[in-house]
Amino acid sequence: DAGITQSPRYKITETGRQVTLMCHQTWSHSYMFWYRQDLGHGLRLIYYSAAADITDKGEVPDGYVVSRSKTENFPLTLESATRSQTSVYFCASSVSENQPQHFGDGTRLSIL
Amino acid sequence: TQLLEQSPQFLSIQEGENLTVYCNSSSVFSSLQWYRQEPGEGPVLLVTVVTGGEVKKLKRLTFQFGDARKDSSLHITAAQPGDTGLYLCAGKNYGGATNKLIFGTGTLLAVQP
């Protein structure tokens, strides 16, 4: 039971570069989420998806793009990375609207 | 922007001590969840409370949802080093967008042996 996996686990890049964080889940969960975690802010929702081809903005979507062409994958792209996007990014999924969210182990992203 | 404030932010205690973590908001939530997160891992759900005044127990952990559904507490009895971690509360809004959670700022707990 692989669950939900994020890749890469660690990434260092430079400002202005495009970077994509991958999220894959093996449960066929309908809902998927992207959060960023920063000291003093807890977890903040970037984007979420209720099903394939359906995505919506969360609390802090600026500078990020998502897609969901397949139920199991939910990549997050930083089109032109900025230092303020240095963070730990978590992907999560849930089977339905009122069920708990299951989190991946995160991607630690540093932008120099 | 809705906020969930947790207190204390940091807590370092000795094994065997009791502690309480608080999660407060000015907003009403339909439900509230508590997660524990260990270094290098994602948060793991501990419990969901739904009814105002509800109390749930998970071994040495006791969770309570406030009567007005605006606050919650987590009490740990006889803490052990294995309880060390970041504790996060997360609220779900009434009538809010599907399954969106508002996370608290977190309480980092260190239990010394």
Interface residues (C-beta under 8 A of the other chain):
Chain A: Y31 Y35 G40 H41 G42 L43 R44 L45 Y48 A50 D56 G58 E59 F90 A92 S94 E97 N98 Q99 P100 Q101 H102 F103 G104 D105 G106
Chain B: T1 L4 Q6 Q33 G40 E41 G42 P43 V44 L45 T48 L88 A90 A97 T98 N99 K100 L101 F103 G104 T105 G106
